[in-house]
Amino acid sequence: MFKSEFNTNIFFVVFLILIGYNLQAQSLDKIELAVLLNELEDEHEVSFNYLYEDLENLEVLRPPSVFSLEEVLDFISQQLTVEFTFISETSISVNYFSTLNCLSFYDATTSKSITGVEVRFNKQKLGYSNTFGKIFIDESIDVLQLKFAHPNYYDTGINSPIQNTESCKTFYLYPEIELDEVLIKEYLTKGISLNSDNSLKIIPQDFGVLPGLINADVLHSLQYVPGIVNTEETIAQINVRGGTHDQNLVLWNGSRMYQTGHFFGMISAINPLVNHEIKVIKNGSSAFYNEGVSSVIDISSREHSQEFNRTLQLDFLSANASAMFELNNRSNLQVALRRSLTDVWESPTYSGFTDKVFQNTEIQDLLQGNDNRITTQQELQFFDASLQYDYEFDSGDKLNLDVLAIQNELTFDEVLESTLEQKRNDFKQSNFLANLNYKTDWSDKHSSSFAFNASLYELEAFNQSVLSSQELLQTNQVVDLKFSLRDSYQLSELFTYSNGFQFSEVGVRNNNEVTSPEVIIREKEVLRTYSGISELTYNSKNEKIMTRIGIRANYYSGFDDLRLEPRINFSYQVSRYWRWNLLGEIKNQTLTQVIDQQQDFLGVEKRRWILADEENFPIINNQQIEAGFNFNKRGWLLQGSLYHKIVEGISSGSQGFQNQLEFLQINGDYEVTGAEILVQKRVNDFNFWFNFSVMDNTYDFTDFNPQQFANNLEITQSSAFGTSYTTDQLKISLGGRYFAGRPTTELDSENPILTPETNPRLNFLDPNESNLEDYLQINFTATYQFQLSNSSIKTGFSILNLFNTSNITQQFFRLDNSNTSVENVRIKSLELTPNAFISFQF
């Protein structure tokens, strides 16, 4: 069955690519003007009067077949210096103006035509470029004296690159510098930049190479960023400055992602072949961001800027394809599909990942087997598909439609050896996201946009046993709908003022249905939030000072609660090489993930989303302040920061306790003080980098004794290091991560079990007073690209845990089935795991 589905998906990919060829061929199909006029005469029963020598060798794009005659003539007139005059209803005069010069404008980074370029000569406005990016001017005008202006491009005038093509002088303009223009172009590797507001910008399509990554896996690459630790080796648990993963706001084109990974977090759910721009913010975020008390990871589509429009890729886990279709001069479509190969081939990568993620789960217990039961036909699949459509109107307004679908599915059977009775267990996790955005520019200084976002998430597990008649169905569903309105006005060359409004409605459902005995628990919560936003940005003329001050007001209608969230981001260029930063923010968060039982959802994805109710689960509040610096000179990069962070209103159920707090439901706070530093040096084609972080992270639970103790995610010191060698064809990277062992709770060795005869329970010492052994992992990646005439082939391989280092990432204790002895469960890290890929771009 799965192989049949796989073949169907491959056919679908090929089918889309073939359609793309056809669509693009239609969009780029040219025809001689004289031939087109002859076709129009036959189709519309009209006649054109012209001199053949005037139109000889002139070509135009073929107009869409749905155009009327008038629309076709206008379509032609925007491409050539011709004018059509109706002498009568059936007779049309064609005049070709050989005394006009044609100017054509293109984006230097995307090669797309630019509409609305203002052309001036001696302070006189000659007009604007049309939808084809063209304008026609008298040949007597000196082109060298022209000036160009566009709100989104440099006012470079005639200094822009010029080419003479198709009887037009073609100008390539460069996009205008934004206020968040990059400060450091290559941060760790090519494709990662440091912005002047201290945020990171990641462009997967420009990605260089990082140790252990064969793709531009956005979320996995974060583990090398200072202050971000991945203690469980999965992107399902990214810990930013001591926070849990659910405290990260992950957005895809404005829609919140509730599922960020495939294979239970071993790889990112973001397709690396799609054109994206990712912004990572640890502090000082814009007031237009809501939730995410630890970080914001904003993933947005960007214009296509690659040499090749289509890519096919195979690796040890999946088949991947993407295609960019330029439908016409106003619109384009990008489609990407990825499908796992895990059901048709158990690769070494698959084996390594399964050994890692199924530890301490019901699946591992069944795989180990016993005298009564075994497990057969274990099957794991994942799939994602995205569609991104962009349209630009004649007025310059832009419409964007984005859709993303993510799915994971695991099935395994229990078979009773004595009777061969078989029962199936299922695990499904999916996230569907949609974004509709419309933006209009009222003037060069004034713009507005509105967006509608939807995110639908579902986690479902059906569990049944051949040893009993009991069945368990667990579901966790989230429906997240949001409407946003934003208006920005440039008050002057120095100040920009933005206002906005957001309305969101989030519904969360949690169901547990058990048979024998029958127990049904259904819970549903809905919260509506109204938000007003105001933000002022200042950028000095000499670009030494950049300041963004904003405030957000959230009104939670269900609680009748109004909360203000001030934000500040200040950056000052002290000298040519030094820049100082001051950042601060207050944020609130209404969604969190909790664990009811460690074996929920078969133990592989035990966290479920819940909504704040201000009783058992309060709204989480974050207050953070940070001061830092950047130094950049002669290939040296030095970056450092000090921060203090207080997060209030956390639930003990969200922290993953497996000690005496595991079954308690209490609320508390945690407080973090930390420092981060990055040192990087580039020498020709080599890049060396090292980062180091320290923190003190303490819980405060007023209803527990002791009240204060170390946070589960207190990594007292962590570091990442690496070196890479990069040329146009060959990329090699070697590096790794080292961090102190996470806190753990030990048992009283002299008296490990309390009241063993009546009510056996573990006798824990004070929580988190001990630590696991330090963690070390070394990774390697190498890629090579073969450049062909009209295509490119890229191949490479990676090795995670190159030296097969044995690490313990988690430890806890539990009573055995007889409740008479203690088991010490130690979760091991990923063993040496290879991966390889080959991709074809054309």
C-alpha positions in Angstrom: 0.0 0.0 0.0 2.7 2.5 1.0 4.8 1.7 -2.1 1.7 2.4 -4.2 1.3 5.8 -2.5 5.0 6.5 -2.9 4.7 5.9 -6.7 1.7 8.1 -6.9 3.5 10.9 -5.1 6.5 10.6 -7.4 4.2 10.7 -10.4 2.5 13.8 -8.9 5.9 15.5 -8.6 6.9 14.7 -12.2 3.4 15.8 -13.4 3.8 19.2 -11.7 7.2 19.8 -13.2 6.0 18.9 -16.6 3.1 21.4 -16.1 5.6 23.9 -15.1 7.5 23.5 -18.3 4.3 24.1 -20.2 3.3 27.1 -18.1 6.6 28.7 -18.4 6.8 28.0 -22.1 3.5 29.7 -22.6 4.6 32.7 -20.4 7.8 33.1 -22.4 6.4 32.3 -25.9 7.2 35.1 -28.4 5.7 35.7 -31.8 6.5 38.1 -34.7 4.2 41.1 -34.5 3.2 40.8 -38.2 2.2 37.1 -37.7 0.2 38.0 -34.6 -1.6 40.7 -36.4 -2.6 38.3 -39.2 -4.0 35.9 -36.5 -6.0 38.8 -35.0 -7.4 39.7 -38.4 -8.8 36.1 -38.8 -10.0 35.8 -35.2 -11.7 39.2 -34.9 -12.6 39.9 -38.5 -10.6 43.2 -38.7 -7.8 44.5 -40.9 -4.6 46.2 -39.9 -3.0 48.9 -42.1 0.8 49.2 -41.8 4.1 49.1 -43.6 5.6 45.7 -43.4 9.2 47.1 -43.3 8.2 49.0 -40.1 7.2 45.8 -38.3 9.8 43.5 -39.8 11.6 41.4 -37.1 9.7 42.9 -34.2 8.6 40.3 -31.7 6.2 40.5 -28.7 5.1 38.1 -26.0 2.0 36.1 -27.1 -1.0 37.6 -25.3 -3.3 35.3 -23.2 -6.1 33.7 -25.3 -8.8 35.2 -23.0 -7.9 38.8 -23.9 -10.3 40.9 -25.9 -9.1 42.7 -29.0 -8.7 46.0 -27.1 -6.7 44.2 -24.3 -4.4 42.5 -26.9 -3.6 45.8 -28.6 -2.9 47.4 -25.2 -0.7 44.4 -24.3 1.3 45.0 -27.5 1.6 48.7 -27.0 3.2 48.2 -23.6 6.0 46.2 -25.2 6.8 48.1 -28.4 6.6 51.7 -29.6 3.5 51.1 -31.7 0.1 52.9 -31.6 -3.2 51.4 -32.8 -5.9 53.8 -34.1 -9.4 52.6 -35.1 -10.3 54.1 -38.5 -13.6 52.2 -38.3 -14.9 49.2 -36.4 -13.1 46.8 -38.6 -10.1 48.9 -39.9 -7.1 49.7 -37.6 -4.1 51.8 -38.4 -0.7 50.7 -37.0 1.9 53.4 -36.4 5.4 52.5 -35.4 7.4 55.3 -33.8 11.1 54.8 -34.7 12.0 58.1 -33.0 11.2 56.7 -29.5 13.7 55.0 -27.3 12.7 52.0 -25.2 13.9 51.7 -21.6 13.4 48.5 -19.7 13.9 48.1 -15.9 14.7 44.8 -14.1 15.5 43.8 -10.5 19.2 43.1 -10.4 18.7 40.2 -7.8 15.6 38.5 -9.2 15.7 39.6 -12.9 12.0 40.5 -12.7 10.6 43.5 -14.4 10.0 46.6 -12.2 6.7 48.5 -12.5 6.4 52.1 -11.4 10.0 53.4 -12.0 9.8 57.2 -12.3 11.9 58.6 -15.1 13.0 62.3 -15.0 15.0 64.5 -17.3 16.1 67.9 -16.2 13.7 67.8 -13.2 10.8 67.0 -15.6 8.9 63.8 -15.1 8.7 61.8 -18.3 6.5 59.0 -16.8 6.6 55.6 -15.1 7.6 52.2 -16.3 4.6 50.0 -17.3 3.7 46.5 -16.2 6.4 45.1 -18.4 8.9 47.5 -16.7 9.2 49.6 -19.9 8.9 53.2 -20.8 9.2 55.0 -24.2 11.0 58.4 -24.5 12.0 60.6 -27.4 15.3 59.7 -28.9 16.4 63.3 -28.7 16.7 63.0 -24.9 20.2 62.2 -23.7 19.9 58.9 -21.8 23.0 59.8 -19.7 21.0 62.7 -18.2 18.1 60.6 -16.9 17.3 60.0 -13.3 15.3 57.1 -11.9 13.3 56.8 -8.7 11.4 54.0 -7.1 10.4 53.6 -3.4 11.9 50.1 -3.2 15.1 50.6 -5.3 18.2 52.7 -5.2 18.0 56.1 -6.9 21.1 55.2 -8.9 20.2 57.0 -12.1 22.3 56.2 -15.2 24.9 54.6 -13.0 22.8 51.4 -13.0 24.2 48.6 -15.1 22.9 48.9 -18.7 22.4 46.3 -21.4 21.0 46.7 -24.9 18.6 43.9 -25.7 15.5 43.6 -27.9 15.8 47.2 -29.1 15.6 48.3 -25.4 18.2 49.8 -23.1 17.9 47.6 -20.1 18.6 48.9 -16.6 19.2 46.6 -13.6 18.3 48.3 -10.3 19.2 47.1 -6.8 16.6 46.8 -4.0 16.6 49.6 -1.5 18.5 49.0 1.8 16.0 48.2 4.6 16.5 49.4 8.2 17.3 45.9 9.2 20.2 45.7 6.7 22.8 43.2 7.6 25.6 44.1 9.9 27.6 40.9 9.5 27.2 39.2 6.1 28.5 35.7 7.0 27.6 34.7 10.5 29.0 31.2 11.1 28.5 30.4 7.4 27.3 31.9 4.2 23.6 32.4 4.1 23.4 33.5 7.8 23.7 37.2 8.5 23.5 39.4 11.6 21.2 42.4 11.4 21.8 45.7 13.0 18.9 45.0 15.4 20.8 41.9 16.7 18.5 39.4 14.9 19.7 36.7 12.6 18.7 36.4 9.0 19.0 32.9 7.4 18.5 32.4 3.6 18.5 28.6 2.9 19.1 29.0 -0.8 22.3 30.9 -0.1 23.4 28.5 2.6 27.0 27.4 2.9 27.7 24.4 5.1 27.5 23.6 8.8 28.8 20.4 10.5 26.4 17.5 10.2 23.8 19.2 7.9 23.5 18.1 4.3 20.6 20.6 3.8 19.9 24.1 4.9 17.9 22.7 7.8 16.9 26.0 9.4 16.0 24.8 12.8 18.9 22.4 13.2 21.3 25.2 12.2 20.2 27.1 15.3 22.0 24.7 17.6 25.3 26.4 16.7 23.9 29.9 17.6 25.0 31.3 21.1 22.3 30.9 23.7 20.4 28.2 21.9 20.9 24.6 23.1 19.4 21.4 21.8 19.7 19.1 24.8 17.6 16.2 23.4 19.1 16.4 19.9 15.8 17.1 18.3 14.3 20.3 16.9 11.1 19.4 18.8 13.0 20.7 21.8 14.9 23.9 21.0 15.8 25.7 24.2 16.5 29.4 23.9 18.1 31.0 27.0 16.7 28.3 29.3 13.2 28.3 27.9 11.1 25.3 26.8 10.4 24.7 23.1 6.8 25.8 23.3 8.1 29.3 24.4 9.4 29.8 20.8 7.0 31.5 18.4 7.6 29.8 15.1 5.8 31.5 12.2 5.5 30.5 8.5 4.3 33.5 6.5 2.6 34.8 9.6 0.8 31.5 10.5 2.0 29.8 13.7 3.6 26.4 13.3 2.6 23.9 16.0 4.6 21.1 14.4 8.1 22.1 13.5 9.7 18.7 12.7 9.5 15.4 10.9 10.6 12.0 12.3 9.7 13.3 15.8 12.0 16.3 15.6 15.0 14.7 13.9 14.7 16.8 10.8 13.0 20.2 10.1 9.5 20.3 8.6 10.6 23.3 6.5 11.5 22.2 3.0 15.1 23.3 2.4 14.5 23.7 -1.4 11.9 26.4 -0.9 12.9 30.1 -1.2 12.6 31.3 2.3 14.0 34.0 4.5 14.2 33.2 8.2 14.5 35.8 11.0 15.6 34.6 14.5 15.0 37.0 17.4 16.1 36.2 21.0 15.2 39.7 22.4 14.0 43.1 21.4 11.4 41.9 18.9 9.0 44.1 17.1 5.7 44.9 18.8 4.0 43.2 15.8 5.0 39.8 17.2 2.8 38.2 19.8 3.5 35.2 22.1 6.9 33.5 22.1 8.4 34.6 25.5 11.8 33.0 24.6 12.3 33.7 20.9 10.7 34.4 17.6 11.5 32.3 14.5 9.9 34.1 11.6 9.9 32.2 8.3 8.7 34.2 5.3 8.7 33.6 1.5 11.0 35.6 -0.6 11.4 36.3 -4.3 13.0 33.7 -6.4 16.7 34.5 -7.0 18.2 31.3 -8.1 19.8 30.5 -11.4 17.7 27.3 -11.8 14.0 27.0 -11.4 13.6 23.3 -10.6 15.3 21.0 -8.2 15.1 17.2 -7.6 16.8 15.7 -4.6 17.2 12.3 -3.0 18.8 11.5 0.4 18.8 8.6 2.8 15.4 9.6 4.2 13.3 11.3 1.6 12.6 12.4 -2.0 12.3 16.1 -2.5 11.3 18.3 -5.5 10.6 22.0 -6.0 9.6 24.1 -9.0 9.3 27.8 -9.7 6.8 28.8 -12.4 6.8 32.3 -13.8 3.2 32.3 -15.0 3.4 35.8 -16.6 5.1 39.1 -15.9 2.8 39.7 -13.0 2.6 36.4 -11.1 4.6 33.4 -10.2 4.0 30.1 -8.4 6.3 28.0 -6.4 5.5 24.4 -5.5 7.5 22.0 -3.3 6.9 18.4 -2.2 8.9 16.1 0.1 8.0 12.5 0.9 9.8 10.0 3.1 11.5 6.9 1.8 11.4 5.2 5.2 8.7 2.7 4.2 10.6 1.4 1.1 14.1 1.5 2.5 15.5 1.3 6.0 18.7 3.3 5.5 21.5 3.7 8.1 20.1 7.2 8.8 16.6 5.7 9.4 18.0 3.1 11.7 20.1 5.6 13.7 17.1 8.0 14.1 14.7 5.2 15.2 17.1 3.9 17.8 17.3 7.5 19.2 13.6 8.6 19.2 12.0 5.3 20.3 13.9 5.1 23.6 11.7 4.8 26.6 8.5 4.5 24.5 5.9 1.8 24.2 7.3 1.1 20.8 10.7 0.2 22.2 9.0 -2.0 24.9 7.2 -3.9 22.1 10.3 -4.2 19.9 12.2 -5.8 22.7 9.5 -8.4 23.0 8.8 -11.0 25.6 7.2 -14.5 25.9 3.8 -13.2 25.0 4.0 -10.6 22.2 6.1 -9.2 19.4 5.9 -6.2 17.1 5.9 -6.5 13.3 5.4 -4.2 10.3 6.5 -1.0 11.9 6.1 1.8 9.3 6.9 5.5 9.5 6.1 8.1 6.9 6.4 11.9 6.7 5.2 14.3 4.0 5.1 18.0 3.4 3.9 20.1 0.5 3.9 23.9 0.0 2.4 26.3 -2.5 3.2 29.9 -2.8 1.5 32.2 -5.3 2.4 35.9 -5.8 0.5 38.4 -7.9 1.3 42.1 -8.6 -1.5 44.4 -9.9 -1.1 47.3 -12.3 -1.2 49.7 -9.4 1.8 47.9 -7.8 -0.4 46.3 -5.1 0.7 42.8 -4.2 -1.3 39.7 -3.3 0.3 36.6 -1.7 -1.3 33.3 -1.1 0.7 30.6 0.8 -0.3 27.1 1.8 1.8 24.5 3.8 0.8 21.0 4.7 2.8 18.8 7.1 2.1 15.2 8.1 3.8 12.4 10.1 2.3 8.9 10.5 3.6 5.9 12.4 1.9 2.5 12.5 2.9 -0.7 14.2 1.2 -4.0 14.9 1.1 -6.1 18.0 1.0 -9.8 17.3 0.3 -12.4 20.0 2.5 -15.4 19.3 0.3 -18.0 20.7 -2.8 -17.1 18.7 -1.4 -14.8 16.0 -4.0 -12.3 17.0 -3.0 -8.9 15.5 -3.9 -5.3 16.5 -2.7 -2.1 15.0 -1.5 1.1 16.7 -1.5 4.4 14.9 0.1 7.8 15.5 -0.7 10.8 13.3 0.5 14.4 13.5 -0.4 17.1 11.0 -0.3 20.8 10.6 -2.0 22.8 7.9 -1.1 26.5 7.5 -2.5 29.2 5.2 -1.7 32.9 4.6 -3.5 35.5 2.5 -1.8 38.9 2.4 -2.5 42.0 0.5 -0.2 45.1 0.5 -0.7 48.5 -1.1 1.5 51.5 -1.4 -0.5 54.7 -1.1 2.7 56.7 -1.9 6.4 56.5 -1.6 6.1 57.0 2.1 2.9 55.4 3.0 1.9 51.7 2.8 -0.7 49.4 4.3 -1.3 45.7 4.4 -3.8 43.2 5.8 -3.4 39.5 6.3 -5.5 36.5 7.2 -3.7 33.5 8.7 -4.9 30.0 9.7 -3.1 27.1 11.4 -4.8 23.8 12.0 -3.0 21.3 14.1 -3.9 17.7 15.1 -2.1 15.0 17.1 -3.9 11.7 17.4 -2.8 8.3 18.8 -4.9 5.1 18.8 -3.4 2.4 21.1 -4.7 -1.1 21.7 -3.1 -4.3 23.1 -3.5 -7.9 22.1 -3.1 -8.8 25.8 -6.3 -6.9 26.8 -9.5 -5.5 25.3 -8.6 -2.0 26.4 -8.4 0.7 23.7 -7.1 4.3 24.1 -7.7 7.2 21.7 -6.0 10.4 22.4 -6.3 13.6 20.4 -4.9 17.2 20.7 -6.3 19.8 18.3 -5.5 23.5 17.8 -7.4 25.9 15.5 -5.6 29.2 15.3 -7.2 32.0 13.2 -5.7 35.5 13.0 -6.5 38.8 11.1 -3.9 41.5 11.0 -3.9 45.1 9.7 -0.7 47.2 9.5 -0.1 50.8 8.3 3.3 52.4 8.0 4.2 56.0 7.3 7.6 57.5 6.8 7.5 60.7 8.7 10.9 61.9 7.5 14.2 60.5 6.3 14.9 59.5 9.9 11.5 58.4 11.4 9.0 55.7 10.4 5.8 55.3 12.3 3.8 52.0 12.2 0.4 51.1 13.6 -1.5 47.9 13.6 -4.4 45.8 14.8 -4.6 42.1 15.3 -7.5 39.8 16.2 -6.9 36.2 17.0 -9.1 33.3 18.0 -7.5 30.1 19.3 -9.4 26.9 20.1 -7.7 23.9 21.8 -9.4 20.5 22.2 -8.0 17.6 24.2 -9.8 14.2 24.2 -9.0 10.9 26.0 -11.3 8.0 25.3 -10.7 4.7 27.1 -12.6 1.4 26.8 -12.7 -1.4 29.5 -13.5 0.5 31.7 -15.1 3.2 29.6 -13.7 6.6 30.4 -14.3 9.6 28.2 -12.7 13.0 28.9 -13.3 15.9 26.5 -11.9 19.4 27.1 -12.2 22.4 24.9 -11.0 26.0 25.4 -11.4 29.1 23.2 -9.6 32.4 23.7 -10.1 35.6 21.7 -7.4 38.3 21.8 -7.6 41.9 20.5 -4.3 43.7 20.0 -3.3 47.2 19.2 0.2 48.0 18.1 2.2 51.2 17.8 5.9 51.4 16.8 8.4 54.1 16.0 11.7 53.5 14.2 14.6 56.0 14.0 17.6 55.6 11.8 20.2 58.4 11.8 21.6 59.9 8.6 25.0 58.5 9.2 23.4 55.1 10.1 25.2 55.1 13.5 22.0 55.0 15.5 19.1 52.6 15.0 16.3 52.6 17.4 13.0 50.8 17.4 10.5 51.5 20.2 7.1 49.9 20.3 4.2 49.0 22.5 1.6 46.3 22.2 -1.7 46.2 24.1 -3.4 42.8 24.3 -6.9 42.4 25.5 -7.9 38.9 26.5 -11.7 38.9 26.2 -12.2 35.6 28.1 -10.4 37.0 31.2 -11.3 40.6 30.8 -7.6 41.3 31.1 -5.6 44.1 29.4 -1.8 43.7 29.3 0.8 46.1 27.9 4.0 44.9 26.2 6.7 47.6 25.7 9.6 46.7 23.4 13.0 48.5 22.8 15.8 47.8 20.4 18.7 50.3 20.4 21.9 50.1 18.4 24.8 52.6 18.3 27.9 52.5 16.0 30.6 53.7 18.4 33.3 53.6 15.7 34.0 51.9 12.4 34.5 48.5 14.0 32.4 48.6 17.3 28.7 48.6 17.7 26.8 48.5 21.0 23.3 47.2 21.5 20.6 47.6 24.2 17.5 45.4 23.9 14.4 44.8 26.1 10.9 43.4 25.9 7.9 42.3 27.9 5.8 39.5 26.4 2.8 37.4 27.3 2.0 33.9 26.1 -1.4 32.0 26.3 -0.4 28.7 24.7 1.9 26.1 26.3 2.6 22.4 26.0 2.2 20.0 29.0 2.8 16.4 29.7 0.0 14.5 31.4 1.7 11.0 31.3 5.1 10.1 29.9 3.5 7.4 27.8 0.8 9.6 26.2 0.6 9.4 22.5 2.7 6.1 22.6 5.5 8.0 24.3 6.9 9.4 21.1 5.2 12.9 21.2 3.9 13.1 24.8 3.4 16.9 24.9 0.0 18.4 24.1 -1.0 22.0 23.5 -3.2 23.7 26.1 -4.7 27.2 26.5 -4.3 29.5 29.5 -7.4 29.5 31.7 -6.1 31.8 34.5 -6.8 29.2 37.1 -4.7 26.1 36.6 -2.7 27.6 33.7 -2.1 31.3 33.9 -0.9 33.5 31.1 2.9 33.3 31.0 4.8 36.6 31.3 8.3 37.4 30.2 10.6 40.3 31.1 14.0 40.5 29.5 16.8 43.0 29.3 20.1 42.7 27.4 23.2 44.7 26.6 25.8 43.6 24.0 28.4 44.6 21.4 29.7 43.6 18.0 33.2 44.0 16.7 34.0 43.4 13.0 37.5 44.1 11.5 39.7 42.3 8.9 37.9 39.0 8.9 37.5 39.0 12.7 34.0 39.0 14.2 33.5 39.3 18.0 30.0 39.4 19.4 28.9 39.3 23.1 25.9 40.0 25.3 24.7 39.9 28.9 21.0 39.3 29.6 18.6 38.9 32.4 15.3 37.1 31.9 12.3 36.5 34.2 9.4 34.2 33.1 6.4 34.1 35.4 3.3 31.8 35.4 4.9 28.6 34.1 3.2 25.2 34.8 5.2 22.3 36.3 3.5 20.1 33.7 5.3 22.0 30.9 8.8 21.4 32.2 9.1 17.7 31.7 9.7 16.7 35.3 10.4 13.0 36.0 11.0 13.3 39.8 8.8 14.1 42.8 7.2 17.0 40.8 6.1 14.8 37.9 2.5 14.3 39.0 2.1 17.7 40.6 0.2 20.6 39.0 1.7 23.8 40.4 2.6 27.1 38.9 5.8 29.0 39.4 8.5 31.1 37.7 12.1 30.8 36.5 14.9 33.4 36.4 17.9 33.3 34.1 21.1 35.4 34.0 23.5 34.6 31.3 26.3 35.7 29.0 27.1 34.8 25.4 30.1 35.3 23.2 31.0 34.4 19.6 34.5 34.6 18.0 34.8 34.1 14.3 37.8 34.5 11.9 37.8 34.2 8.1 41.1 33.5 6.3 40.7 33.2 2.5 38.4 30.2 1.9 38.5 29.1 5.6 36.2 30.1 8.3 36.8 29.4 12.0 34.3 30.0 14.7 33.7 29.4 18.4 30.9 30.4 20.7 30.5 30.1 24.5 27.5 30.7 26.8 27.1 30.5 30.6 23.8 30.8 32.6 22.3 30.6 36.0 18.7 29.3 35.6 16.6 28.9 38.8 13.0 27.7 39.4 10.8 29.4 42.0 7.7 27.3 43.0 6.1 28.9 46.1 3.9 25.8 46.8 6.8 23.4 46.9 9.7 22.7 49.3 12.4 23.5 48.5 11.0 26.6 46.8 14.0 27.4 44.6 16.2 24.9 42.7 18.0 24.5 39.3 15.9 24.6 36.2 15.6 21.4 34.2 17.2 23.3 31.3 20.0 25.0 33.2 23.0 24.4 31.0 25.6 26.1 33.1 28.0 26.3 30.2 27.7 25.4 26.5 29.8 25.9 23.4 29.8 25.2 19.7 32.8 25.3 17.4 33.7 24.6 13.9 35.8 25.3 10.8 34.7 25.2 7.2 36.4 25.4 3.8 34.3 26.8 1.0 34.8 27.3 -2.7 32.3 27.6 -5.6 32.3 23.8 -5.9 33.6 22.2 -2.8 32.3 22.8 0.8 33.7 21.0 3.9 32.8 21.6 7.5 33.9 20.0 10.7 32.7 21.0 14.2 30.6 20.1 17.1 28.9 21.0 20.4 29.9 20.7 24.0 27.8 21.5 27.0 27.6 20.7 30.7 25.2 17.9 31.7 21.7 18.9 32.4 20.4 18.8 36.0 19.0 15.5 37.3 17.4 14.3 40.6 19.0 11.3 42.4 17.5 8.8 44.8 18.4 8.3 48.4 20.8 5.3 47.9 20.3 4.0 51.5 16.5 4.1 51.3 15.4 4.3 47.6 11.8 3.1 48.2 9.4 4.6 50.8 6.7 2.4 52.4 7.5 -0.6 50.1 4.9 -2.8 51.8 1.8 -0.5 51.6 2.3 2.3 49.1 5.7 1.9 47.3 7.1 5.2 46.0 10.5 6.6 45.1 12.5 8.4 47.7 14.0 11.4 45.8 16.6 13.7 47.1 16.2 17.5 46.5 15.3 18.1 42.9 18.1 18.9 40.3 20.9 18.8 42.8 23.1 16.6 40.5 24.1 16.8 36.9 24.6 14.4 34.1 28.0 13.9 32.5 29.0 16.6 30.0 27.9 16.2 26.4 30.2 16.2 23.4 29.4 15.6 19.7 31.6 16.1 16.6 29.9 16.3 13.2 31.2 16.4 9.6 29.8 17.5 6.2 31.2 17.6 2.7 29.4 18.7 -0.5 30.5 19.1 -4.2 28.7 20.8 -7.0 29.2 19.9 -10.7 28.3 22.9 -13.0 26.8 21.9 -16.3 25.9 24.1 -19.3 22.2 24.5 -18.4 22.0 22.6 -15.1 23.8 21.6 -12.0 24.4 18.5 -9.9 25.2 18.6 -6.2 26.1 15.7 -4.0 27.5 15.2 -0.5 27.4 13.4 2.7 27.3 14.1 6.4 28.2 12.2 9.6 26.5 13.0 12.9 28.5 12.0 16.0 31.6 11.3 13.9 33.5 9.6 16.8 30.5 7.7 18.1 30.7 9.4 21.4 28.4 7.9 24.1 26.3 10.7 25.8 23.5 10.5 28.2 20.9 13.2 27.4 18.4 12.3 30.1 18.1 10.2 33.3 15.3 9.2 35.6 14.1 6.5 38.0 11.0 4.3 38.1 9.7 1.3 39.9 9.7 -2.0 38.0 6.4 -3.9 37.4 6.6 -5.6 40.8 7.1 -2.3 42.6 10.0 -3.9 44.6 13.1 -2.6 42.8 14.2 0.6 41.1 15.1 0.9 37.4 17.5 3.6 36.3 16.5 4.7 32.8 19.3 6.5 30.9 18.4 8.0 27.5 21.3 7.8 25.1 22.3 10.2 22.4 22.4 9.6 18.7 25.1 7.1 17.7 27.3 7.6 14.6 24.7 8.3 11.8 25.6 8.9 8.2 23.5 10.6 5.5 24.0 11.4 1.9 22.2 13.2 -0.9 22.2 14.1 -4.6 20.3 16.9 -6.2 19.7 18.0 -9.7 19.0 21.6 -10.6 17.7 22.6 -14.0 
